[in-house]
Amino acid sequence: MRDAVLSALSTVNDPELHRDLVSLGMIESVQIEAGAVQVKVNLTTPACPLKGQIESDVRAAVLTVPGVQTVDVTFGATVRAAQPALPGVKHVVLVGSGKGGVGKSSVAVNLAASLARDGARVGLLDADVYGPSVAHMMGQSTARVTANAERKMQPLLAHGVHFISMANLSPAGQALVWRGPMLHSAVQQFVKDAAWGELDYLIVDLPPGTGDVQLSLTQTIQVTGAVLVTTPQDVALIDASRALDMFRKASVPVLGVIENMSYFVAPDTGHTYDLFGRGGSRKLGEYTLLGEVPLEVSVRQDADAGTPAVLAHPDSPAALALQHAARTLAGQISVRADHRALADLPGQLTVV
């Protein structure tokens, strides 16, 4: 029966990688006892958006094997990277926008919190040096970053996310009047002189526009890709297209677009209003639409209260859209991971 079970599993493809689970090394173990089969699948991300489909496909395939009566499917997860972006950091994802006011920082915070909620090891870097807001949204605006025994910056921890923000390094309300070289030095310290530890994803909240910080980051570290945040109206899309051009010139793959404030549902009538238009992000080209996030008062309230919406109100439409965006993003990263890395990690298959 062992060979038959493995043969059946080899017919099940990962829906995103389009290769079978056995050759991908995703079958961690198979246990067989008197017609009862237990299969453990090692996913490429804890935030796998198609986990339910994989479970269903594995169960259906194994049940076709003669003599199998029951199938129990469990999951583990190992985020794979062909070339770590930083020591211990597998993937760096930039979250950017062509202009301010589109909710970029709120989206970055919620993407990080959602990935951590799903079980990933996540860091969040607030690279918006002139207007840092991550610390407030994480409920840690008064905390201060300290140094560890190796004299490296020790990121703060909140909501399961390790993060660093200039707001936790400078006095409250103090304006930073820095030129480009100082910004470059600060960015290098944030990414290379911080004790990030072992991370699956480091989410970087970029400042608006296409300036020094963006250039410094793309020249300093290996970036997996970028997420572009925009709103539907044309004036935002004009600037978003410039950000896309910047990523292209910096050879940073665009992993997807998130349309924030996509629509508003009136709480009293349930009527939907397209306050800024709707679906304008599709004008940007054939990029993956990670999500359309509705405009909700609770998202702003949660940010002001220091708890990401995906944790404070996980069942709200905006939170669900952000969770979907985070999982789709994780799937995009898995697809883009070098296939050589997949071959180098065959997994530890145990058949009993």
N, C-alpha and C positions, 0 to 999 in steps of 0.2 A: 504493500500500500504506500510505502514511503515514496518510491519513485513515481507512482501515479499522482500523489498529492503535489509533488514538486513540478511534475509535468503540467498539471492543471493550473498551478500558480504562474507558470511561465506563459500562460495565455492571457494573464491579467496585465494590462498596461497602466502605467501612471497616466492619468488623463492630460497632464500638462507636458510631461517629458516625452510621451509617446514611445516609450520603451517598456518592456515587461519588467515586473517587479523583481524577478529572480536575477536577470542580467544587470539590473541597476544596483543590486546588493541591498534591496530594501526589505527582504525577508530575513528578519533577524533570527527567528527560531520557529520550528514546527515540532509539536508534540502530538503523538498519536497513542491513544489507549482505548482499545475495545470499541472502535467506531466513533470515538470522540476525538476531534482534531482541534488543537489550539494553535493559532498562527499569530505571531507577533510581527507587525510591520513597522519598520523604521522609516518614518516620513522624512522628507527633506526640509521640513520646517514644522515647528509646533503649531503654526498658524495656517496650516494647509487648508485652502478653501474647498477642497474636494475630498476631504476625509470621509464623508458619508458615502460618496460614490465608490471610493476604494474599498471600504468595508463591505458594501453590498456586492461589488464585483468579486471580491475574494471569497465571500461566503457562497455565492452562486457557483463559482468555478469549482471549489472543493467539494461541494455537495454532489457534483456530477460523478465523483469517484465512487465506484462500487464499494460498498461496505461502510461508507461514511454516513453516520447518522446525525451528528451535530457538529457545528463549526463555531468556535469562539474566536473572535478577532480582537486583538489588543494592539495598542500603538505606543511606539516611542518616537523620538525625533532627533535627528542630527542635521543641523544646518551645515551645508557643504560649501566650501570656497576653494577655488583652484589656487588662488594667491591671496593670503590674508592682506587686508588693507593696511593694518597696523599690527604690531605684535599683540596677539590675543584677540584681535577684532577681525571678524570674518567679512563683514560687509559694511561699507559706508554709503549712506543714502542721503543725498542733498534734497532739501525741501525748499523750493524757491518760487519766486513770483516776479513778474516784471514791474509791479507797482505795490505800494503799501495799501493797507485797508481791505485786503481780500480775505483775511483770516488765515494767513499762512502759518503764523505761530500757533494758533489754536489747532489747526490741522496737524502740525508737527507733533505737538504734545499728545494729541489723541491717537495718532498713529503709533507713537512710542508706547503709550499706556495700553493700547489694544494688543500690540504684539507681546508685551510683557504679561498681560492678562491671559493670553493663550499659552504662556509657558516659555517664551523665548527670553534670552538674556539680552537686555536692551540698554543702550546708553543714549543720551540726548545732549547734544551740544548746542547751546544758544550762541550762534555766531553773529547774531544781530547786535554787534557791539555798541552801536549808537543808540539803539532802542530795545534793550533786552527786556523781555516780558515772560520768559519761560519760568523764572523763579517764582513769580507771583502766581502763575497758572498752576504751578506744582505745589503751592501752599508753603513755600520756603523763602519768602522774600527777605526775611531778616536773618537767615542762616548765613554763615560764612565758610568759604572753602578754606581748608587747612592743608598742610603738607604732611606726608607720611614719613616714615623713617628713612626712606630713600630720597627725601626732599622733592618728591613729586606731588602735584596737586591731587588731593583726594576728592573725587566727585561726591556730591551729596546724593542721598537716596530718598526717594519719595514715590509711593504708588508702584513699587517694584522696578523703578527706572533710576539708573545712575545718571546724574546730569551735572553740567557746569554752565553757569551763566555769569556774564560780567556783572550782573546785579548782585551777585554774591561775592564779588571781589572789590567793589568800589562803594563809596558812601551813597546812600539813597539820594536820588535826585541830582547827583553830580553829573554834569555834562562832560563827555569825553571829547576833547578837541584834539584829535590825532590825525596825522598825515599817513599816507600809504605805508611807509616803512614801519611805523609803529603798529599799524593794523596787521601787517604781515607777521611781525614778531609775535604779536598776541595770538594770532591764529595758530602759528607753529607751536606755541606753548600749550594751547588748549588740546591739540591733537597728539603732540609728541612728549610733552612733559606732564601729562596727567596719567594717573594710575587707573586706567579704564578697566583693567582686568580682562577676563574672558567674556567677550560679547559676541552674540550672533549678529546683531545689528547696531550700528551707531547712526542715529538719525541726527542730521545737522539742519538746524533752522537758520537759513541764510537771511541776510538783510535784503530788503527790496532792491530791485535794479540789477545791474550787471557790472559791479565795480570791483574794488581791490580785494575784498574778502573772498568773493567767488573765484577770482583769479588765483589768489594765494592757496586756497584749498585744493583746487584742481591741479596745481603745480606741486603741492606738498605731499599728498597722499594718493593712493590708488582708490578711486571712487567707483563703486559698483554701478551707480546710476543716479538719476534725479527724478523727483516728482514735482510737477508744476501745478501750483494752485492758482486758480483764477475764478472770476465770477462771470456770469453769462454776457454782460453788456459789452458792446463793441470797444469802449474806451479801455476796459481791462484787457480785452483780447489783443488790442494793438500792442500793449506793453508785454503781454505774455508771449507774443510771437518774437519779440526781441530777446526775451529770456531763452526761448527755444533755440534761437540762433546762437546765443552765447554758449549754451551747452554743446551744440553741434561743433562750434569752433574749438571748444576745449576737449572734444572727443569724449564727452560724457553721455552715455546712453540715456534717453528719456524713458523711464519705466512706466510712466503713465501720467494722466492729468486728472486732477480732482476739481470738479466744479462746485465751489462753495456758494452758499446763499442761493442755491439753484431755484428755489421756489419757497413760498410761504403758505402754510395752511392756517386759516383763521380758526382759533380755538372755539369760537362761539358758533360759527356756522359750518365749519369743515370745508369751506370753499377754498380752492387753491388759487393763489395769486402769483403771477410771474413778475415780481417787482423789478427785476433787473433783466427781463427777458428769460429765455429758457433754452438750454441746449446749445448755447453759443460756443462752448468749448469744442464742439465737433468741427467748427470752422478751422481749428488749428492743424488739422491733418489727421493722418491715420495712426494716432497714438491711442494706446489703451486708455479707455475712460474708466478709471478706478472707482469713481463714485460721484453721485450727484447729492450733495448734502443740503437739506432744507435749512432755511433760516428759522431758528428757534430761540426764544428768549432764554430757555434753560441752559443753552450752551454758553451764553454770555454770563449767566448767573453762576454756573459751575466754574467757569474760568476765574471769575472774581472771587469765588469762595476757595479756590485753590485745589479743586478736584476735577480731573478731566471728565467730560460728559460721558465717555464710554464706561466710566466706573460709577459716576454719580447717578446717572439715569440710563443704564445700558439698554433698556427696551424702548427708548424714545426713537422716533424716526431718524433724527440726526445721528444719534449714537449708533444705531444699526447700520446706517450708511457709512459711517467712519470705520466701524468694525469690518464691514465688507471690503472697504477700500484697503485696510491694513492687510487682510488675508489675501486679497488679490495681488497686492504689492509683493507679499511674501512669495506667492506663486510665481510672479514675474521674475523675482530674483532667483528662484530655484531653476527656472527655465534657462536663465542666462548663465548660470554657473557652468564653468567649463566642463565639457563631457569627459575630459581627461581626469578631472577630480572625481567624478562619479566612478570611473573605472579604477581609480586608485583606492577607493573605499568600498571594497566588495561586501563588507558586513561580515558578521560572525554567525554563520548559519549552523544551527544545531538541530538535528532531527533525532527524536527519541522514539 
